[in-house]
Amino acid sequence: MREATRAGAQHDPRAARHLHLAQFQIGRARGLIRQGEYDEAESLLIRASVDAEVAAALSREARQRAEADAARTRLASWSASASAR
């Protein structure tokens, strides 16, 4: 969860959905632990971990796409100014 948050998952809609799901699953798992339902809680915690990893990956992907788009824009601008000379 920390990695997903550090990666900015809350700022990307796809990543935020997985982060929210992970948070929900953790809350639900806590309730199950209080009820003594340890196996089901463990299953939810595993799913939460996977959802948090997906959120982090989606967030990193979005950041890398934005960086690539910015680089393409700079390159196109540079190419246009170089060809105008």
C-alpha positions in Angstrom: 0.0 0.0 0.0 2.8 2.4 0.8 4.5 1.8 -2.5 1.2 2.4 -4.4 0.7 5.6 -2.4 4.3 6.8 -3.0 3.9 6.0 -6.7 0.9 8.4 -6.8 -1.8 5.7 -7.3 -4.4 8.0 -5.8 -3.9 10.4 -8.8 -4.5 7.9 -11.6 -8.1 6.7 -11.9 -7.3 3.1 -12.8 -4.7 2.8 -10.1 -6.9 4.6 -7.5 -9.6 1.9 -8.0 -7.2 -0.8 -7.1 -5.8 1.2 -4.2 -9.3 1.8 -2.9 -10.1 -1.9 -3.3 -7.0 -2.9 -1.4 -7.9 -0.5 1.4 -11.4 -1.9 1.6 -10.1 -5.5 1.7 -7.8 -4.6 4.5 -10.6 -3.1 6.5 -12.8 -6.2 5.9 -9.9 -8.5 6.9 -9.6 -6.6 10.2 -13.2 -7.3 10.9 -12.8 -10.9 10.0 -9.8 -11.2 12.3 -11.9 -9.8 15.2 -14.5 -12.5 14.4 -11.8 -15.2 14.4 -12.2 -15.9 10.6 -8.5 -16.1 10.1 -8.4 -18.1 6.8 -10.8 -15.7 5.1 -9.0 -12.7 6.4 -5.7 -14.1 5.1 -7.2 -14.6 1.7 -8.5 -10.9 1.7 -5.1 -9.7 2.8 -3.4 -11.6 -0.1 -5.9 -10.0 -2.5 -5.3 -6.6 -1.0 -1.6 -7.0 -1.5 -2.0 -7.9 -5.1 -4.4 -5.0 -5.7 -1.9 -2.6 -4.1 0.8 -4.0 -6.4 -1.4 -3.5 -9.4 -2.1 0.1 -8.3 1.6 0.8 -8.0 2.3 -0.7 -11.4 -0.5 1.3 -13.1 0.7 4.5 -11.4 4.2 3.9 -12.6 3.0 3.2 -16.1 0.9 6.4 -16.2 3.9 8.4 -15.0 6.2 6.8 -17.7 3.6 7.4 -20.4 3.4 11.1 -19.4 7.2 11.4 -19.4 7.3 9.7 -22.9 4.6 12.1 -24.2 6.5 15.1 -22.9 9.7 13.8 -24.5 7.9 13.4 -27.8 6.5 16.9 -27.6 9.9 18.3 -26.9 11.4 16.3 -29.7 8.7 17.5 -32.1 9.2 21.1 -31.1 13.0 20.8 -31.4 12.6 19.1 -34.9 10.2 21.9 -36.1 12.6 24.6 -34.9 15.6 22.9 -36.5 13.9 22.4 -39.8 12.8 26.1 -39.9 16.4 27.2 -39.9 
